[in-house]
Amino acid sequence: MKHFDLHCHPSLKTFLGSYKENERKNCWKELKFDLPMTLINRLTGRILESQSSLSQLKNGGFNIIVAALYSLEHPMIVGSIAKTTNLEILSERIDELSHTLFENMVEVTPGFGYHDVLESIKHHLLNSQSVNGYSFNLVSKFSDIKENQLNIILAIEGAHALYNDPRNYTKQEILDNLSKIKNSPNRYLYITLTHLAGNPFANQCYGMKLINNRNFIPRENGIQDLGKEVINTLLNTKNGQRILIDVKHMSLKSRLQYYEMIKDQTPKIPIIVSHCGVTGVSMLNKPIHSYKINEDCVEVEYIKPEGLDRTEFNPWSINLYDEEIITIINSDGLMGIILEERILGCQEVDTEYFSVKEFENYKDVVDKKINAYKNQKKKIETLKNKNSNQHSSNQFDHLCNNILHIVKVGGEKAWDHICFGTDYDGMIDSIRHFKSSDKFDKMQRRLERRLPKLAKSDPSNNYYILNKQRHTDKNKVRNVVEKILFKNAERFLKTHFN
């Protein structure tokens, strides 16, 4: 079985090893850290080790991957974990990471601005295209793909990479860099418009857990005027290659505005969400039990929605609501399922932060829900304090629960719009037994076994993989698993990347 990944970072960790390209290890190198169980290990779950080096991807049977190029936002470097700055943790205690590189990036010295770093990461990846007998094929259209080779398509995570200095940029700088990207000989499949910190294009969802920096808290209200101009330019085929928008990390209002912007376009614009989970609920049924409005943000507390067979969902708005699933399917889009424990609902749900401006859009609906909860106070307290033994410890079941919910909402055709977007090497704590891409040889067998098992726990649905007697239809299960692992992406690229 060939594998596909809609979103991973094979060049990021080796790039961070030095501020000089000739001193960096190539992207085939798998990094391992023999670290003691110090604070950083306990907090990060060993996320600093390689998850998607090119050698791991090749060993995992990946035929096509989308390499997301990410220029680290400054709050990622100057924020803190347990009152120790990331700069100290990541570059003074670990030899494989460059303190000088991080300093240059934060100071925006020449050659180390956001856009400069994006170009440097791309060149770092391309410098590994052929190394010591290993090689990959860089793809600019579907017909470039080779059968028995690792094929790489480029993408960009975070439109902040359209300028260099977040404190001092111009619209003309952004448009000039956008033109260079669209007309580059190295074609990009998508740009993730926002990321974890704010940018001048659109409001982001709160997505940070470990790093303490107020710049991660959303401040705006949907898509800005400059963001609309950037979106229209990216999608326009008259001024270079079309680059699709990845709606991951966009706030809910930003996503809804984007769906509205493209709904009547001809030909249809497919919606990509490159590395996601689902909330398990409708936008009108957010499971919020309380919120607190502060001067600069709104703190929201949730009850975790229940899934199949003792699984749960993560209801943070960074995940997809039911209505969005249908919108993406109808656009002929693609949903890449992430392998991060937290996003898939395996962990306790933390406080989510909203911008005050954007929360006003949902406040009336949320208040009605909270008022309804007041009459069910005892039930709500029971859900909030649910014993851990009532919650499935099988992290893979949480993955399957997210997949089956997409099918429950979207119907049988939903099976044609799901793939994996692992986010490997995006500093994620991935689910047990699938900590890196070279472990993917187990994925087909595990999906074929666990998807029908969870489907059988729901007597109201057969998810199109059980027969009338509610026994596993092995042919249908094998078919949908093959679609998720490779065929859906292959069809998508043949249609939308030609």
RODO-2510 file (C-alpha; in nm, 4 decimals, decimal comma):
residues 498
     n   res          X          Y          Z
     1     m     0,0000     0,0000     0,0000
     2     k     0,1344     0,3409    -0,1014
     3     h     0,0943     0,6249     0,1463
     4     f     0,0256     0,9985     0,1164
     5     d     0,0718     1,2855     0,3620
     6     l    -0,0984     1,6202     0,2988
     7     h     0,1096     1,8067     0,5595
     8     c     0,4504     1,7303     0,7107
     9     h     0,7812     1,9102     0,7668
    10     p     1,0779     1,7002     0,6462
    11     s     1,3201     1,9949     0,6285
    12     l     1,2456     2,1897     0,9474
    13     k     1,4497     2,0185     1,2179
    14     t     1,7705     1,9775     1,0220
    15     f     1,7363     2,3394     0,9056
    16     l     1,7331     2,4522     1,2697
    17     g     2,0703     2,2886     1,3277
    18     s     2,2777     2,5820     1,2026
    19     y     2,2553     2,9340     1,0653
    20     k     2,4841     2,8243     0,7786
    21     e     2,3524     2,5898     0,5097
    22     n     2,6860     2,4138     0,4593
    23     e     2,6875     2,3139     0,8270
    24     r     2,3365     2,1653     0,8288
    25     k     2,2690     1,7933     0,8130
    26     n     2,0734     1,6870     0,5060
    27     c     1,7012     1,6143     0,5222
    28     w     1,7545     1,2373     0,4988
    29     k     1,9221     1,2437     0,8394
    30     e     1,7112     1,1147     1,1280
    31     l     1,7736     1,3166     1,4446
    32     k     1,7673     1,1429     1,7806
    33     f     1,8305     1,3018     2,1186
    34     d     1,9658     1,1080     2,4127
    35     l     1,8062     1,3430     2,6625
    36     p     1,7489     1,2731     3,0317
    37     m     1,3923     1,2881     3,1601
    38     t     1,4229     1,6562     3,2383
    39     l     1,1465     1,9139     3,2381
    40     i     1,1636     1,9562     2,8608
    41     n     1,1172     1,5843     2,7989
    42     r     0,8247     1,5574     3,0363
    43     l     0,6576     1,8593     2,8772
    44     t     0,7203     1,7764     2,5141
    45     g     0,6972     1,3965     2,4962
    46     r     1,0246     1,3808     2,2991
    47     i     0,8758     1,5814     2,0114
    48     l     1,2181     1,7167     1,9164
    49     e     1,3261     1,3892     1,7545
    50     s     1,2725     1,3333     1,3818
    51     q     0,9252     1,2268     1,2763
    52     s     0,9371     1,2775     0,9007
    53     s     1,2955     1,2820     0,7823
    54     l     1,3148     1,1809     0,4179
    55     s     1,4535     0,8407     0,5163
    56     q     1,1623     0,7830     0,7569
    57     l     0,9122     0,8808     0,4876
    58     k     1,0723     0,6454     0,2372
    59     n     1,0821     0,3601     0,4908
    60     g     0,7162     0,4268     0,5735
    61     g     0,6081     0,3630     0,2152
    62     f     0,5168     0,7211     0,1274
    63     n     0,4868     0,7788    -0,2446
    64     i     0,3633     1,1413    -0,2287
    65     i     0,4001     1,3968     0,0484
    66     v     0,3275     1,7677     0,0736
    67     a     0,6256     1,9335     0,2422
    68     a     0,5002     2,2375     0,4315
    69     l     0,7677     2,5066     0,4550
    70     y     0,7352     2,6943     0,7838
    71     s     0,9213     3,0074     0,8897
    72     l     0,9178     3,0078     1,2713
    73     e     0,7158     3,2941     1,4157
    74     h     0,9053     3,4998     1,6720
    75     p     0,6770     3,4079     1,9676
    76     m     0,7731     3,0446     1,9116
    77     i     1,1324     3,1415     1,9914
    78     v     1,0981     3,4102     2,2581
    79     g     0,8001     3,2619     2,4445
    80     s     0,8581     3,0530     2,7545
    81     i     0,7956     2,7087     2,9005
    82     a     0,7851     2,7047     3,2816
    83     k     0,9457     3,0545     3,2984
    84     t     1,2440     2,9470     3,0904
    85     t     1,2677     3,1059     2,7467
    86     n     1,2471     2,8792     2,4455
    87     l     1,5757     3,0247     2,3265
    88     e     1,7473     2,8892     2,6372
    89     i     1,5701     2,5541     2,6300
    90     l     1,6029     2,4804     2,2618
    91     s     1,9451     2,6126     2,1726
    92     e     2,1631     2,6222     2,4827
    93     r     2,0829     2,2726     2,6068
    94     i     2,0518     2,0841     2,2781
    95     d     2,3496     2,0792     2,0449
    96     e     2,1399     1,9968     1,7375
    97     l     1,9686     2,3380     1,7484
    98     s     2,1389     2,6667     1,6645
    99     h     2,1288     2,9499     1,9168
   100     t     2,2816     3,1851     1,6575
   101     l     2,0096     3,1036     1,4036
   102     f     1,7331     3,1822     1,6528
   103     e     1,8971     3,5083     1,7572
   104     n     1,9305     3,6203     1,3952
   105     m     1,5666     3,5332     1,3251
   106     v     1,4344     3,7282     1,6220
   107     e     1,6553     4,0279     1,5436
   108     v     1,5575     4,0053     1,1729
   109     t     1,9158     4,0462     1,0595
   110     p     1,9597     4,0493     0,6788
   111     g     1,8762     3,7085     0,5349
   112     f     1,6834     3,5945     0,8445
   113     g     1,3423     3,7609     0,8082
   114     y     1,0268     3,5528     0,7692
   115     h     1,0367     3,5457     0,3890
   116     d     1,4123     3,4978     0,3803
   117     v     1,3858     3,1973     0,6113
   118     l     1,1088     3,0501     0,3961
   119     e     1,3370     3,0630     0,0931
   120     s     1,6262     2,9191     0,2951
   121     i     1,4173     2,6253     0,4182
   122     k     1,3098     2,5539     0,0609
   123     h     1,6679     2,5571    -0,0610
   124     h     1,7705     2,3368     0,2320
   125     l     1,5137     2,0787     0,1221
   126     l     1,6129     2,1028    -0,2441
   127     n     1,9791     2,0574    -0,1493
   128     s     1,8789     1,7101    -0,0273
   129     q     1,7116     1,6146    -0,3543
   130     s     1,9967     1,3772    -0,4360
   131     v     2,2340     1,2744    -0,1556
   132     n     2,4504     0,9637    -0,1186
   133     g     2,2381     0,7547    -0,3525
   134     y     1,9073     0,8755    -0,2054
   135     s     1,6782     1,1008    -0,4066
   136     f     1,3293     1,2444    -0,4256
   137     n     1,1231     1,3784    -0,7125
   138     l     1,0042     1,7401    -0,6886
   139     v     0,6542     1,7680    -0,8351
   140     s     0,4984     2,0721    -1,0037
   141     k     0,1978     1,8973    -1,1593
   142     f     0,0265     1,5611    -1,1284
   143     s     0,1913     1,4160    -1,4396
   144     d     0,5346     1,4670    -1,2781
   145     i     0,4641     1,1983    -1,0172
   146     k     0,6785     0,8862    -1,0428
   147     e     0,5519     0,5446    -0,9412
   148     n     0,8406     0,4059    -0,7376
   149     q     0,9938     0,7165    -0,5867
   150     l     0,9329     0,9600    -0,3028
   151     n     0,7467     1,2505    -0,4670
   152     i     0,7392     1,5884    -0,2927
   153     i     0,4962     1,8763    -0,3496
   154     l     0,5662     2,2099    -0,1810
   155     a     0,3315     2,4129     0,0385
   156     i     0,3691     2,7064     0,2780
   157     e     0,2451     2,7131     0,6372
   158     g     0,1701     3,0681     0,7435
   159     a     0,1268     3,3705     0,5157
   160     h     0,3491     3,5685     0,7524
   161     a     0,6208     3,4340     0,5210
   162     l     0,5092     3,6970     0,2671
   163     y     0,7040     3,9631     0,4614
   164     n     1,0275     3,9737     0,6578
   165     d     0,9788     4,1849     0,9686
   166     p     0,6458     4,1577     1,1569
   167     r     0,7138     4,5003     1,3080
   168     n     0,7911     4,6759     0,9795
   169     y     0,6490     4,5624     0,6463
   170     t     0,4662     4,7178     0,3524
   171     k     0,1806     4,6067     0,1344
   172     q     0,4071     4,6324    -0,1685
   173     e     0,6604     4,3962    -0,0060
   174     i     0,3816     4,1437     0,0489
   175     l     0,2499     4,1697    -0,3073
   176     d     0,6009     4,1450    -0,4556
   177     n     0,6794     3,8304    -0,2565
   178     l     0,3391     3,6885    -0,3434
   179     s     0,4114     3,7387    -0,7134
   180     k     0,7504     3,5661    -0,6784
   181     i     0,5889     3,2675    -0,5051
   182     k     0,3115     3,2358    -0,7638
   183     n     0,5569     3,2512    -1,0518
   184     s     0,8269     3,0359    -0,8944
   185     p     0,9477     2,7342    -1,0943
   186     n     0,8839     2,5401    -0,7724
   187     r     0,5051     2,5248    -0,7618
   188     y     0,3098     2,5299    -0,4340
   189     l    -0,0127     2,3378    -0,3705
   190     y    -0,1467     2,5566    -0,0887
   191     i    -0,0714     2,8285     0,1627
   192     t    -0,1978     2,7999     0,5188
   193     l    -0,3193     3,1575     0,5508
   194     t    -0,2701     3,1881     0,9272
   195     h    -0,0700     3,0014     1,1877
   196     l    -0,0326     3,0258     1,5654
   197     a     0,0548     3,3947     1,6001
   198     g    -0,1396     3,6848     1,4557
   199     n    -0,0770     3,8255     1,1081
   200     p    -0,2303     4,1109     0,9009
   201     f    -0,4392     3,8777     0,6831
   202     a    -0,6902     3,6932     0,9017
   203     n    -0,7691     3,6092     1,2606
   204     q    -0,6280     3,2782     1,3808
   205     c    -0,7606     3,0136     1,6170
   206     y    -0,5887     2,9684     1,9477
   207     g    -0,3733     2,6593     1,9119
   208     m    -0,0869     2,6832     2,1591
   209     k    -0,0526     2,4767     2,4731
   210     l     0,3061     2,4748     2,6003
   211     i     0,4458     2,8161     2,5168
   212     n     0,3465     3,1207     2,7162
   213     n     0,3258     3,4250     2,4892
   214     r     0,0342     3,6658     2,4589
   215     n     0,0942     3,6969     2,0832
   216     f    -0,0701     3,3572     2,0358
   217     i    -0,4055     3,4911     2,1596
   218     p    -0,6358     3,5931     1,8695
   219     r    -0,7072     3,9684     1,8507
   220     e    -0,8981     4,0387     1,5289
   221     n    -1,2387     3,9656     1,3759
   222     g    -1,2252     3,7469     1,0656
   223     i    -1,0440     3,8180     0,7393
   224     q    -0,8839     4,1614     0,6981
   225     d    -0,9014     4,3617     0,3729
   226     l    -0,5390     4,2775     0,2966
   227     g    -0,6179     3,9111     0,3551
   228     k    -0,9004     3,9222     0,1015
   229     e    -0,6647     4,0723    -0,1553
   230     v    -0,4038     3,8055    -0,0854
   231     i    -0,6641     3,5271    -0,1145
   232     n    -0,7946     3,6560    -0,4469
   233     t    -0,4412     3,6894    -0,5806
   234     l    -0,3487     3,3354    -0,4742
   235     l    -0,6564     3,1855    -0,6408
   236     n    -0,6272     3,3895    -0,9605
   237     t    -0,4698     3,1970    -1,2481
   238     k    -0,4034     3,5086    -1,4613
   239     n    -0,0975     3,6174    -1,2619
   240     g     0,0836     3,2877    -1,2103
   241     q    -0,0072     2,9438    -1,0849
   242     r    -0,3141     2,9115    -0,8649
   243     i    -0,2260     2,8361    -0,5031
   244     l    -0,5064     2,6961    -0,2896
   245     i    -0,5954     2,8208     0,0575
   246     d    -0,5510     2,5849     0,3508
   247     v    -0,8080     2,6875     0,6140
   248     k    -0,6287     2,5165     0,9029
   249     h    -0,5498     2,7636     1,1859
   250     m    -0,7979     3,0222     1,0530
   251     s    -1,0531     3,1307     1,3138
   252     l    -1,4092     3,0108     1,2682
   253     k    -1,5301     3,3494     1,1429
   254     s    -1,2347     3,3676     0,9007
   255     r    -1,3181     3,0214     0,7685
   256     l    -1,6860     3,1052     0,7230
   257     q    -1,5952     3,4254     0,5388
   258     y    -1,3623     3,2307     0,3107
   259     y    -1,6302     2,9716     0,2312
   260     e    -1,8628     3,2588     0,1395
   261     m    -1,5967     3,4251    -0,0791
   262     i    -1,5526     3,1171    -0,2996
   263     k    -1,8975     2,9563    -0,2995
   264     d    -2,0062     3,0866    -0,6417
   265     q    -1,6724     3,0679    -0,8213
   266     t    -1,6439     2,8744    -1,1468
   267     p    -1,4649     2,6441    -1,1719
   268     k    -1,5222     2,5299    -0,8160
   269     i    -1,2443     2,6051    -0,5648
   270     p    -1,1649     2,2959    -0,3523
   271     i    -1,1220     2,3631     0,0191
   272     i    -0,8163     2,2130     0,1846
   273     v    -0,7796     2,1639     0,5589
   274     s    -0,4365     2,0114     0,5717
   275     h    -0,3987     1,8744     0,9278
   276     c    -0,7158     1,8632     1,1324
   277     g    -0,9498     1,6930     1,3733
   278     v    -1,3231     1,7492     1,4237
   279     t    -1,5196     1,9000     1,7110
   280     g    -1,7940     1,6365     1,6937
   281     v    -2,0646     1,9058     1,7107
   282     s    -2,2537     2,1663     1,5111
   283     m    -2,1528     2,5318     1,5192
   284     l    -2,4886     2,5935     1,6890
   285     n    -2,4142     2,3428     1,9631
   286     k    -2,0721     2,4417     2,0948
   287     p    -2,0278     2,2533     2,4255
   288     i    -1,9255     2,5622     2,6245
   289     h    -2,0204     2,5505     2,9924
   290     s    -1,8690     2,8873     3,0909
   291     y    -1,6676     3,1811     2,9644
   292     k    -1,4919     3,4861     3,1033
   293     i    -1,4559     3,8129     2,9127
   294     n    -1,1269     3,9876     2,9876
   295     e    -0,9914     4,3151     2,8536
   296     d    -0,7934     4,1518     2,5729
   297     c    -0,9523     3,8080     2,5244
   298     v    -1,2322     3,5685     2,6164
   299     e    -1,1488     3,2508     2,8092
   300     v    -1,3769     2,9598     2,7181
   301     e    -1,4239     2,6345     2,9110
   302     y    -1,5696     2,3255     2,7436
   303     i    -1,7325     1,9952     2,8131
   304     k    -1,5779     1,7335     2,5860
   305     p    -1,8297     1,5850     2,3386
   306     e    -1,8596     1,2086     2,3595
   307     g    -1,7625     0,9939     2,0623
   308     l    -1,7909     0,6254     1,9816
   309     d    -1,7013     0,3540     2,2324
   310     r    -1,5760     0,5814     2,5151
   311     t    -1,3813     0,8145     2,2854
   312     e    -1,4162     1,1918     2,2974
   313     f    -1,3601     1,4916     2,0704
   314     n    -1,1580     1,8073     2,1184
   315     p    -1,4189     2,0869     2,0788
   316     w    -1,1674     2,3699     2,0245
   317     s    -1,2652     2,5817     1,7257
   318     i    -0,9343     2,4935     1,5567
   319     n    -1,1171     2,1705     1,4654
   320     l    -1,3964     2,1381     1,2099
   321     y    -1,7642     2,1784     1,2937
   322     d    -2,0253     1,9566     1,1297
   323     e    -2,1424     2,2242     0,8861
   324     e    -1,7866     2,2733     0,7634
   325     i    -1,7446     1,9041     0,6874
   326     i    -2,0370     1,9240     0,4443
   327     t    -1,9043     2,2465     0,2884
   328     i    -1,5610     2,0926     0,2284
   329     i    -1,7062     1,7769     0,0734
   330     n    -1,9319     1,9792    -0,1556
   331     s    -1,6308     2,1814    -0,2721
   332     d    -1,4529     1,8588    -0,3746
   333     g    -1,2014     1,9410    -0,1025
   334     l    -0,9681     1,7346     0,1099
   335     m    -0,9424     1,6876     0,4877
   336     g    -0,6038     1,5711     0,6164
   337     i    -0,6427     1,4008     0,9545
   338     i    -0,3693     1,4988     1,1991
   339     l    -0,2047     1,2446     1,4289
   340     e    -0,1660     1,4765     1,7287
   341     e    -0,3079     1,3367     2,0549
   342     r    -0,4494     1,6679     2,1748
   343     i    -0,6345     1,7615     1,8559
   344     l    -0,7852     1,4123     1,8227
   345     g    -0,9373     1,4337     2,1721
   346     c    -0,7050     1,1964     2,3577
   347     q    -0,6195     1,4512     2,6293
   348     e    -0,8167     1,6671     2,8657
   349     v    -0,9527     1,9786     2,6990
   350     d    -0,7861     2,3045     2,8045
   351     t    -0,9104     2,6623     2,8058
   352     e    -0,9497     2,8137     2,4602
   353     y    -0,8932     3,1858     2,4025
   354     f    -1,0994     3,3963     2,1591
   355     s    -1,0665     3,7557     2,0520
   356     v    -1,3259     3,9761     2,2184
   357     k    -1,4362     4,1032     1,8760
   358     e    -1,4933     3,7591     1,7297
   359     f    -1,6596     3,6052     2,0361
   360     e    -1,9374     3,8610     2,0006
   361     n    -2,0461     3,6706     1,6879
   362     y    -2,1233     3,3612     1,8963
   363     k    -2,2189     3,5074     2,2335
   364     d    -2,5989     3,4868     2,1918
   365     v    -2,5892     3,1222     2,0836
   366     v    -2,3446     3,0364     2,3622
   367     d    -2,5571     3,2128     2,6251
   368     k    -2,8632     3,0137     2,5238
   369     k    -2,6661     2,6935     2,5542
   370     i    -2,5292     2,7885     2,8944
   371     n    -2,8784     2,8799     3,0172
   372     a    -2,9977     2,5379     2,9051
   373     y    -2,7132     2,3815     3,1009
   374     k    -2,8236     2,5537     3,4222
   375     n    -3,1205     2,3176     3,4436
   376     q    -2,8874     2,0197     3,4044
   377     k    -2,6227     2,1296     3,6554
   378     k    -2,5716     1,7868     3,8107
   379     k    -2,5350     1,6212     3,4700
   380     i    -2,2868     1,8850     3,3574
   381     e    -2,0741     1,8445     3,6696
   382     t    -2,0698     1,4698     3,6095
   383     l    -1,9468     1,5224     3,2534
   384     k    -1,6823     1,7726     3,3634
   385     n    -1,5437     1,5409     3,6298
   386     k    -1,5731     1,2159     3,4389
   387     n    -1,3420     0,9458     3,5755
   388     s    -1,0466     0,8649     3,3546
   389     n    -1,1477     0,4967     3,3384
   390     q    -1,4616     0,6019     3,1513
   391     h    -1,2469     0,7524     2,8790
   392     s    -1,0873     0,5217     2,6243
   393     s    -0,7094     0,5059     2,6592
   394     n    -0,6841     0,3701     2,3048
   395     q    -0,5480     0,6694     2,1184
   396     f    -0,5953     0,5000     1,7824
   397     d    -0,9676     0,4711     1,8555
   398     h    -0,9810     0,8503     1,8896
   399     l    -0,8316     0,8756     1,5412
   400     c    -1,0948     0,6365     1,4050
   401     n    -1,3671     0,8254     1,5916
   402     n    -1,2718     1,1483     1,4096
   403     i    -1,2789     0,9698     1,0731
   404     l    -1,6140     0,8020     1,1354
   405     h    -1,7711     1,1281     1,2519
   406     i    -1,6826     1,2876     0,9174
   407     v    -1,8652     1,0003     0,7453
   408     k    -2,1597     1,0205     0,9863
   409     v    -2,2043     1,3901     0,8982
   410     g    -2,1070     1,3820     0,5306
   411     g    -2,2561     1,0507     0,4195
   412     e    -2,0966     0,7850     0,2010
   413     k    -1,9267     1,0369    -0,0283
   414     a    -1,7270     1,1626     0,2712
   415     w    -1,5029     0,8560     0,2323
   416     d    -1,3717     1,0225    -0,0886
   417     h    -1,2461     1,3364     0,0882
   418     i    -1,0389     1,2072     0,3810
   419     c    -0,6636     1,1541     0,3879
   420     f    -0,3820     1,1970     0,6377
   421     g    -0,2122     1,5274     0,7108
   422     t     0,0048     1,4026     0,9941
   423     d     0,1866     1,7266     1,0870
   424     y     0,4920     1,5144     1,1623
   425     d     0,7888     1,7345     1,2627
   426     g     0,5472     2,0151     1,3397
   427     m     0,6500     1,9577     1,7037
   428     i     0,3435     1,7410     1,7727
   429     d     0,2967     1,4674     2,0315
   430     s     0,1573     1,2046     1,7965
   431     i    -0,0604     0,9100     1,8938
   432     r     0,0898     0,5949     2,0419
   433     h     0,2472     0,3456     1,7987
   434     f     0,2572     0,6105     1,5220
   435     k     0,5211     0,8489     1,6530
   436     s     0,6908     0,8862     1,3139
   437     s     0,6294     0,8254     0,9452
   438     d     0,8350     0,5052     0,9307
   439     k     0,5703     0,3383     1,1500
   440     f     0,3046     0,3753     0,8785
   441     d     0,3418     0,0135     0,7638
   442     k     0,1021    -0,0683     1,0505
   443     m    -0,1615     0,1886     0,9534
   444     q    -0,3585    -0,0121     0,6959
   445     r    -0,3984    -0,3163     0,9200
   446     r    -0,4945    -0,1087     1,2230
   447     l    -0,7557     0,0930     1,0317
   448     e    -0,9082    -0,2186     0,8801
   449     r    -0,9446    -0,3696     1,2253
   450     r    -1,0539    -0,0711     1,4352
   451     l    -1,2832     0,1269     1,2009
   452     p    -1,5485    -0,1504     1,1845
   453     k    -1,5112    -0,2179     1,5558
   454     l    -1,6066     0,1414     1,6399
   455     a    -1,8767     0,1458     1,3710
   456     k    -2,0439    -0,1535     1,5390
   457     s    -2,0642     0,0400     1,8666
   458     d    -2,3112     0,2808     1,7016
   459     p    -2,6382     0,0928     1,6335
   460     s    -2,7861     0,3854     1,4390
   461     n    -2,5237     0,3880     1,1601
   462     n    -2,3384     0,1371     0,9474
   463     y    -2,0918     0,3965     0,8093
   464     y    -2,1122     0,2135     0,4747
   465     i    -1,8636    -0,0521     0,5939
   466     l    -2,1039    -0,2924     0,7696
   467     n    -2,3567    -0,5199     0,6000
   468     k    -2,7268    -0,5527     0,6907
   469     q    -2,6432    -0,7963     0,9663
   470     r    -2,3927    -0,5398     1,1008
   471     h    -2,0986    -0,7619     1,0224
   472     t    -1,7826    -0,6172     0,8729
   473     d    -1,7879    -0,5918     0,4941
   474     k    -1,4171    -0,6573     0,4415
   475     n    -1,4162    -0,5416     0,0795
   476     k    -1,5742    -0,2082     0,1677
   477     v    -1,3391    -0,1595     0,4610
   478     r    -1,0351    -0,2338     0,2457
   479     n    -1,1654     0,0071    -0,0202
   480     v    -1,2154     0,3038     0,2156
   481     v    -0,8808     0,2463     0,3878
   482     e    -0,7041     0,2492     0,0506
   483     k    -0,8819     0,5752    -0,0283
   484     i    -0,7685     0,7368     0,2967
   485     l    -0,4092     0,6210     0,2667
   486     f    -0,3569     0,7188    -0,0963
   487     k    -0,6344     0,7089    -0,3558
   488     n    -0,8297     1,0161    -0,2423
   489     a    -0,5191     1,2323    -0,2612
   490     e    -0,4200     1,0852    -0,5967
   491     r    -0,7617     1,1709    -0,7412
   492     f    -0,7532     1,5183    -0,5850
   493     l    -0,4128     1,5985    -0,7336
   494     k    -0,5103     1,4629    -1,0745
   495     t    -0,8125     1,6961    -1,0715
   496     h    -0,6758     2,0081    -0,9022
   497     f    -0,2954     2,0027    -0,9506
   498     n    -0,2524     1,9539    -1,3230
***
